[in-house]
Amino acid sequence: MALQRCPECRKKISESAKFCPHCGFSFAEADLEIYRQRLEQRRLHNREVNRKSAKLQLIWLLVFALVIALTSWLAN
């Protein structure tokens, strides 16, 4: 009896199980396709959030560099 992990709750279950006994996740092909689509939507959303976060961090870095440059220039 081989075991696999449920993609929803990550607990080990039998490969022959049609439903996860812990969370009720269905392993029917239609349900798996819906799950894959949701994963892809999450992945795309996370990519967009990361892109926005990187832009924000770059802006803060530039502001910090300008403050240091201005402070250095005023000190001399």
C-alpha positions as CSV (number, residue, x, y, z in Angstrom):
1,M,0.0,0.0,0.0
2,A,1.7,3.2,-1.2
3,L,1.0,6.5,0.4
4,Q,0.7,9.9,-1.1
5,R,0.1,13.4,0.4
6,C,-3.2,15.1,0.1
7,P,-2.7,18.4,-1.8
8,E,-5.1,20.2,0.4
9,C,-4.2,19.2,4.0
10,R,-0.7,17.6,3.2
11,K,-1.5,14.4,5.3
12,K,-0.5,11.0,4.1
13,I,-3.3,8.9,2.6
14,S,-3.5,5.7,0.5
15,E,-3.0,6.1,-3.3
16,S,-6.2,4.3,-3.9
17,A,-8.3,6.7,-1.8
18,K,-11.0,8.6,-3.7
19,F,-11.4,11.2,-0.9
20,C,-9.1,12.4,1.8
21,P,-10.3,11.1,5.1
22,H,-8.9,14.1,6.9
23,C,-10.2,17.1,4.9
24,G,-12.6,15.5,2.3
25,F,-10.6,16.5,-0.7
26,S,-11.8,14.6,-3.8
27,F,-9.4,12.9,-6.2
28,A,-11.9,12.8,-9.1
29,E,-10.3,14.1,-12.3
30,A,-12.7,17.1,-12.5
31,D,-12.0,18.1,-9.0
32,L,-8.2,17.8,-9.6
33,E,-8.5,20.1,-12.6
34,I,-10.4,22.7,-10.6
35,Y,-7.6,22.4,-7.9
36,R,-4.9,22.9,-10.6
37,Q,-6.7,26.0,-11.9
38,R,-6.9,27.5,-8.4
39,L,-3.2,26.8,-7.9
40,E,-2.3,28.5,-11.1
41,Q,-4.5,31.6,-10.1
42,R,-2.7,31.7,-6.8
43,R,0.7,31.4,-8.5
44,L,-0.1,34.3,-10.8
45,H,-1.4,36.4,-8.0
46,N,1.7,35.8,-5.9
47,R,3.9,36.7,-8.8
48,E,2.1,40.0,-9.2
49,V,2.4,40.7,-5.4
50,N,6.1,39.9,-5.5
51,R,6.6,42.2,-8.5
52,K,4.8,45.1,-6.7
53,S,6.9,44.4,-3.6
54,A,10.1,44.5,-5.5
55,K,9.2,47.9,-7.0
56,L,8.3,49.2,-3.6
57,Q,11.6,48.0,-2.1
58,L,13.5,49.6,-5.0
59,I,11.7,53.0,-4.4
60,W,12.6,52.8,-0.7
61,L,16.3,52.1,-1.6
62,L,16.4,55.1,-3.9
63,V,14.8,57.3,-1.2
64,F,17.3,56.1,1.4
65,A,20.3,56.6,-1.0
66,L,19.0,60.2,-1.8
67,V,18.7,61.0,2.0
68,I,22.3,59.7,2.6
69,A,23.6,61.6,-0.4
70,L,21.8,64.8,0.7
71,T,23.0,64.4,4.3
72,S,26.6,63.9,3.0
73,W,26.4,66.9,0.8
74,L,25.0,69.1,3.5
75,A,27.7,67.9,6.0
76,N,30.5,69.1,3.8
